[in-house]
């Protein structure tokens, strides 16, 4: 039986949550990242990623990780 390929999903967070994370330095725009290879890899590994934002997720049982995120559009 062939194995099914899984597609990595990207979390979409609210603009408010993104701004709080950004304020603490735990999120930002990809232009602030120094490693262009990381951004290139994310674009391949996460096809649903818009290619604009990242966040740092602190781990409680393991080291934290940098990850791509999407930010929801602001609703008026």
PEURBEL-V38300 format. One record per pair of residues at least 6 apart in sequence whose ideal C-beta (glycine too) atoms are under 8 Angstrom apart, sorted by the first residue. I is the first residue (numbers start at 1). GAP is how many residues later the second one is. D is the distance in whole Angstrom. If there is no record, write none. Layout:
((I	GAP	D) (I	GAP	D))
//
This chain:
((7	40	6) (7	41	7) (8	37	5) (8	38	5) (9	37	8) (9	39	6) (10	36	5) (10	38	5) (10	39	5) (10	58	5) (10	59	6) (10	60	5) (11	56	8) (11	58	5) (11	59	7) (12	57	7) (12	58	4) (12	59	7) (12	60	6) (13	8	8) (13	42	7) (13	56	6) (13	57	8) (13	58	6) (13	59	7) (14	57	8) (14	58	5) (15	56	6) (15	57	6) (15	58	7) (15	59	5) (18	9	6) (18	35	7) (18	37	8) (18	51	7) (18	53	5) (21	6	4) (21	34	6) (21	35	8) (22	6	6) (26	29	6) (26	30	5) (26	32	8) (27	26	6) (27	27	7) (27	28	4) (27	29	7) (27	42	7) (28	25	7) (28	26	6) (29	23	6) (29	24	6) (29	25	8) (30	9	5) (30	21	7) (30	22	6) (30	23	7) (30	24	6) (33	6	6) (33	21	6) (38	28	7) (39	12	7) (42	7	6) (42	9	8) (42	26	4) (43	6	7) (43	8	6) (46	22	5) (48	22	7) (49	19	4) (49	20	8) (49	21	6) (50	20	5) (51	17	8) (52	18	8) (52	19	7) (53	15	7) (53	16	5) (53	17	7) (53	18	5) (54	12	6) (54	13	7) (54	14	6) (54	15	6) (55	11	8) (55	12	6) (55	14	5) (56	8	6) (56	9	7) (56	10	6) (56	11	8) (57	7	6) (57	8	6) (57	9	8) (57	10	6) (58	6	4) (59	6	7))
//
